[in-house]
């Protein structure tokens, strides 16, 4: 599934199916995710921290600190680049990066100058991101900070898997002939 406006992974259709199977898109806030984004904002001293699910044409924020928007178009999403591999995607100064200097999220609200994000995995697919945003350029994350960001994303991944496991167990219990 190729798109002229942004790059996509070679397994994009399977990734989207895995995302849809989570039943997380357009759901309400959950404390388990919100605690983690608030913790990230405090640890990294950034005004914005997000858990962002990357849907077909948008990024939707399951958890958000410091931003009033609930979603943005995918062709504007820094997180779209984050889900392309398993490492941290970092832009130290958006004004110096040709991919983003004219991005509406850089030239207008929320005036992104720094971005760091890492993928959140589910069923082996990079379905979401955990990201940090600042209004000022920053230095690259050091090794300790990278470890913390990876750990936060892994924690969100475990929360998602736990939620999925509980939903599956409840469905089995409620199914005819299921456990009582």
N, C-alpha and C positions, 0 to 999 in steps of 0.2 A: 504494500500500500504506500505509494509515493505521493508526496505533496510538494508542490512548487514553493509554498510559503515557509515550510520548515522541514527539517530532516525527520525521518521516522526509522524505527528499528526494522530489521529484516523480518522479525516475527511480530509485526505490529497487529495483525488480525488476532493472533493467539493472545497477545498482551491485552488487547481490548476485551477479549472474551473473559480472561482471568479477572480483569477489573470489574466487569459487569457482574460476574458471579459473586463478588464480595457483597453486593447490595449495600454499598456505602455511599454512593453518589446521592446527593440531595437529601441526606439524612441530617438529623439534628446534632447539635454539639454534644460531645461526650467528655466528661471530666478526665478520663484516662489519657486522651490525646491533648486536651487543653493544658493539663499539668506539665506535659513534656514541652510544649511550645513555650509556655511561660518560663519554664526552667531554662530553656535554650536562650531566650531573650535576656534573662538575667546573667547566665554564665558568660555569654559572648558579648554582652552589653550592646545589643542591637535593638533598634526600635521595632523590627518586624521579624517574626518567626512563623513558619507555616508548615502544615502537613497538606500537601497539594496532590490531588489525584488527577492524573493526566488522561482525560477522556478523548474521544475522537476529535472534537473541534474546540475544546476548552480545557482549562485547568480549573478545578473546583477545589476550594479550600475546606477540608474536613475540620481543620483547626487553624486558628489564626490569632496572632497577637499583633496589634499595632496597625491593622488594616481594616477598613470598613467594607471593602469589596468582598464578595463571596466567590467570585470567579473572574477569570479574564479569558480572552480568546487565546487559543493555543498558539496561534502564529505570533503572539507577543510574549509567550511564556519562556522565561529562562529555564524553567524546570523541564521543558521539552528536551533541552540539550542534556540535562542531568540524567534522564532515563536511557540515554544511548549507551552507557557503559556502567560498570560497577564502581567507578572511582568517584571522588569528589569533583564536582564541576565548580570552578571558582572564577569569578571575574572581579579583579581587584579594583578596576576603575572603568565603569561603563562608557565614560566619555572617550576612552582610549581604545575601545574595542569596536572594530568595524561592524561586527554582527549586531551590536546593541546601541550604538551611539544615537541612532535615529528612532529607536523603539519608543512608542508612546508612553511606556511605563518609566522611561528614563527622562524624556523631555517634558512629561507631565506627571500628575499624581500617579504613584507615590514617590516619584523622583529617585529612582533606584540608581545608586552610584556603586554599590558593592553587592555581590551575590555569592553565596556559597551554598551548595546543595549536594545531597547524596541520595541515591535511589532507595526506595522502600520496596522490598520484595514480597511477593505473595505467589505461591504455587510456582516458584522459579522465574517469575516475570517481574520486571521493574514497572510496577503499576502506579507508583506515587513517589513523592520526594519529601525529604525533610530539609527545609532551607532557611537560610539566614539572609536578611536584607538590611542594608544600611543606607543612609542618605549621604554618607561621606565615603570616599575611597578608603581602602584599608590595605594593610599588608596581608600577605598570604597566611593562611592558617598554619600554625606550627604543628609538629607531630602530636603533641598532647591534645590540641584543639581538634585535630582531624580525628583522633581516637574517640573523643567525646561526641563529635557529630555522627560518626559511624555507630556508636553505641546508642544514641538517641534514635536513629533510624531503625536499628535492629530491635529496639524496644517497641517502636510503633508496629513493626512487622509482626512481632510476637503478639501484640494486642489484637491485630487484625486476624491472625491465625486462631487465637483463642476465641474471638467473637464468631468466626466461621465455624469452629468446632462446636461451640455451644449451640449455634443455630442448627447445625446438622443433627446433633444429638436430640434436640427438641423436636425436630421434624420426624425423626425415627420413632420417638416416644409417642407422638401424636398420630402417626400413621396406623391404619387398621392392622391389627396384629402386632403392633409395636409393644415395647415394654410398658408396664403399668406403673 
